Amino acid sequence: MALYKRGGVWWISLYHNGKRHRISTKTTDKKKAEEIYAKVLLKLNNQQTEPTSENLKPAEPVESSMTYKEFYEKHYLPWCYKRQAYYEVKKYFLNVVPEWFYKLQINKIGLKEVEYLQNFFIEKEYSTATCNRYISILKASFSKAYDWKFITEERLKDIRKVKPLQGETKRLKYLTKEEIDKLLMNCDRHLYPIVFIAIYTGMRKGEILNLKWSQIDLKNGIILLDKTKNYERREIPISDSLKALFKQLHSQRRLNTDYVFVNPDTGKRYHNLKRSFNTACRKAGIQDFHFHDLRHTFASHLVMSGADLKTVQELLGHKSLTMTLRYSHLSQAHKREALKALEINLSHNLVTVKSQSQE
């Protein structure tokens, strides 16, 4: 493919009727450059006149004057439905963006306006992580607006200049073995198997609540996850204790649905466990603990038991090892504890040997 980079921008180089033509795609995205290249070739094959850099130039998108609210509600959200793992979060985003921002035309929103919105979130005293998440959602929506040619690449670049807030800390809280037992003992009947699976598989809450019997292969001892956060297939091994749990659940399953976890009163799958989970934590005496921390619990105990980070990455379904590296310190801490125990044993043996020699 006759594409090459110059100054960060992709250019097209091609020959036509013995002449060489160079055309800027005006994008730093290789995938978009490839699409433009294909359009240029199509245009070249259909035209009769001698090609020039001007008449081969790809058409620029025409900026739309629709408001951001109109774009988000009528275009972006419908596209996100059943495509984005966190659709509900993106839907909730409508509730946190102030009206003054929604009324802005998308062809009038740039660096200044987005930073004003960021200031609004800061003044609302949202956490650093929450502020960054909301701005990330906003940027993602404008990326799609560019793909659909509602805005130009220059406008998208201007919006992408907004930097995330510094100081965001990655939460890493996990339960001890004693706390795991206490939590499970205080779970309601419907909550117990869900929490048990989260602790012993590291699956996300959405993955568990969306779990269907057709995904559980007890014969081969695996759970097949097709719809994950990263949209990549993942296989999770089933331990003997999990197999016993699934067999018990299967004996009580409702035949009118394929979902594993269904509300017996409504016949529909569970969507929200916040109240019952918080109640179980309170009864167990566990404070400041979220359901997602069960995933950290799974990973932390894996690392402390000696599992290598690559294996943990695969079991968690992390796209890169960078995400898994947050648990690396647990491995080192566990090794230090093991060395301390060894040191105590060696010291004890040394004292014993000295005593025997003195005798």
FENMOUR-V227418 format. One line per field, one symbol per residue. burial: I if it has 9 or more other C-alpha atoms within 8 Angstrom, else O. Layout:
burial = ???
This chain:
burial = OOIOOOOOIIIIIOOOOOOOIIIIIOIOOOOOIIOIIOIIOOIIOOOOOOOOIOOIIOOOOOIIOIIIOIIIIOIIIOOIOOOOOOIOOIOOIOOOIOOOIIIIIIIOIIIOIIIOIIOOIIOOOIOIOOIIOIIOIOIOIIIIIIOOIIIIOOIIOIIIOIOOOOOOOOOOOIIOOOIIOIIIOIIOOOIIIIIIIIIOIIIIIOIIIIIIOOIIIOOOIIIIIOOIOOOOIIIIOIOOOIIOIOOOIOOOOOOOOIIIIIIOOOOOIIOOOOOIIOOIIIIIOIOOOOOOIIIIIIIIOIIIOOIOIOOIIOIIOIOOIOIIOOIIOIIOOIOOOOOOOOOOOOOOOOOOOOOOOOO
